[in-house]
Amino acid sequence: MLTKNNTKFIKSLQLKKFRQKERLFIVEGEKNTVELLQSSYKIRTLIISSKFSEKYSHILREKSVATTIADEKTIGTLGTYQSNEMALAVVEEPSSFYYNDSGFQIILDDIRDPGNLGTIIRIADWYGIKNIICSETSSEFFNPKVISASMGSIFRVNLFRHDLEEFLNENPEKKVYGALMNGENVHQVEFDQNGFLMIGNESHGISKTLLPLISHKITIPRLGSAESLNAAMATGIICDNVFRRT
């Protein structure tokens, strides 16, 4: 049963300062909660409707998670979604992610829009990319908007936060493909399948301090009049070219 204190605590996790203090975050909605239940993330609290319980009883039995059944109206008031009648979970942040340096990886420099970060995580999952390395100024990983935009992919992609200059200097053998306005046509690049793709800030691009560490400057050719592509869209286009020849 949900108490007033439980409700107050869960709602507090909508704010970054409380998520960081408690090292907890919320997962909302049917799709994301099902993906969560099939992951290795540790669930602290799971609040579900009777409808969710009936529909996913087999998954709930396999996961063996203690649940609280609540009415749909109550569930909808706990999180950030305008409409959520199915489920909400309070989840522990992982203490760390396993880093395997093989395979193609994405580096994000100062990606501050949580929707873009979540979409990039989803793109990485689609193409089987396991690691995303973010600058220290990039969006918080477990922001509700990141989780929502990832559509459950956040539970399958390893996320790291680093000083990017230091990280790249520690991996000098890797080819770094930097997405810039001027560079080699992405459709003509032969990508190293163990390389890094670097995507820069939505407004300012890749930081000047990182430009000397890029081994291959690449660009998506512009055929029309649009000023730019957002970071997630550019990531998707480039990833499709990376894996087109595999």
Backbone hydrogen bonds, N-H to C=O, Kabsch-Sander energy under -0.5 kcal/mol:
donor,donor_aa,acceptor,acceptor_aa,energy
7,T,3,T,-2.5
8,K,4,K,-2.5
9,F,5,N,-2.4
10,I,6,N,-2.5
11,K,7,T,-2.3
12,S,8,K,-1.6
13,L,9,F,-0.8
13,L,10,I,-1.0
14,Q,11,K,-1.7
15,L,12,S,-1.9
18,F,15,L,-0.6
19,R,15,L,-2.0
20,Q,16,K,-2.7
21,K,17,K,-1.8
22,E,18,F,-2.5
23,R,19,R,-1.7
24,L,19,R,-1.2
25,F,91,V,-2.2
27,V,89,A,-2.4
29,G,87,A,-2.0
33,T,29,G,-1.7
34,V,30,E,-2.2
35,E,31,K,-2.2
36,L,32,N,-2.3
37,L,33,T,-2.4
38,Q,34,V,-1.1
39,S,36,L,-2.0
43,I,41,Y,-0.6
44,R,42,K,-0.5
44,R,90,V,-2.9
45,T,90,V,-1.8
47,I,88,L,-3.1
48,I,46,L,-0.5
48,I,68,T,-2.5
49,S,86,M,-2.4
53,S,49,S,-2.3
54,E,50,S,-2.3
55,K,51,K,-2.2
56,Y,52,F,-2.4
57,S,54,E,-0.8
60,L,56,Y,-2.3
61,R,57,S,-2.1
62,E,58,H,-1.8
63,K,59,I,-2.2
64,S,60,L,-1.8
65,V,60,L,-0.8
68,T,46,L,-2.5
70,A,48,I,-2.3
70,A,68,T,-0.5
75,I,71,D,-2.0
76,G,72,E,-2.0
77,T,73,K,-0.8
77,T,74,T,-1.0
78,L,74,T,-0.6
78,L,75,I,-1.3
79,G,75,I,-0.6
88,L,47,I,-2.4
89,A,27,V,-2.7
90,V,45,T,-2.8
91,V,25,F,-3.3
91,V,89,A,-0.5
92,E,42,K,-2.6
93,E,23,R,-2.4
100,N,98,Y,-0.6
101,D,99,Y,-0.5
105,Q,195,G,-2.2
106,I,131,N,-1.8
107,I,197,L,-3.5
108,L,133,I,-2.9
109,D,107,I,-0.5
109,D,199,I,-2.9
110,D,108,L,-0.8
112,R,110,D,-1.0
117,L,113,D,-2.2
118,G,114,P,-2.6
119,T,115,G,-2.2
120,I,116,N,-2.5
121,I,117,L,-2.2
122,R,118,G,-1.9
123,I,119,T,-2.3
124,A,120,I,-2.7
125,D,121,I,-2.2
126,W,122,R,-2.0
127,Y,123,I,-1.9
128,G,125,D,-1.1
129,I,124,A,-2.9
130,K,128,G,-0.5
132,I,158,N,-2.3
133,I,106,I,-3.0
134,C,132,I,-0.6
134,C,160,F,-3.4
135,S,108,L,-2.4
136,E,162,H,-0.6
138,S,135,S,-1.5
139,S,111,I,-3.2
143,N,140,E,-1.1
146,V,143,N,-0.9
147,I,143,N,-2.1
148,S,144,P,-2.4
149,A,145,K,-2.2
150,S,146,V,-1.8
151,M,147,I,-0.8
151,M,148,S,-1.0
152,G,147,I,-0.8
153,S,150,S,-1.9
155,F,152,G,-1.4
156,R,153,S,-2.4
157,V,153,S,-0.7
158,N,130,K,-3.3
160,F,132,I,-2.4
162,H,134,C,-2.7
164,L,162,H,-0.8
167,F,163,D,-2.6
168,L,164,L,-2.7
169,N,165,E,-1.8
170,E,166,E,-1.3
171,N,168,L,-1.0
174,K,171,N,-1.5
177,Y,175,K,-0.6
177,Y,196,F,-3.3
178,G,176,V,-0.7
178,G,216,H,-2.3
179,A,177,Y,-0.5
179,A,198,M,-2.4
180,L,178,G,-0.7
180,L,218,I,-2.9
184,E,217,K,-3.0
186,V,219,T,-2.6
188,Q,185,N,-2.3
189,V,186,V,-0.8
191,F,189,V,-0.9
195,G,192,D,-1.9
196,F,175,K,-3.0
197,L,105,Q,-2.4
198,M,177,Y,-3.1
198,M,196,F,-0.5
199,I,107,I,-2.6
199,I,197,L,-0.5
201,N,205,G,-1.8
205,G,201,N,-2.0
210,L,207,S,-1.4
211,L,207,S,-0.9
213,L,210,L,-1.7
214,I,211,L,-1.6
215,S,176,V,-1.0
215,S,213,L,-0.5
216,H,176,V,-2.5
218,I,178,G,-2.7
218,I,216,H,-0.5
219,T,184,E,-2.5
223,L,221,P,-0.6
234,A,230,N,-2.4
235,T,231,A,-2.1
236,G,232,A,-2.2
237,I,233,M,-2.2
238,I,234,A,-2.4
239,C,235,T,-2.7
240,D,236,G,-1.9
241,N,237,I,-1.3
242,V,238,I,-2.3
243,F,239,C,-2.0
244,R,240,D,-0.6
246,T,243,F,-1.0
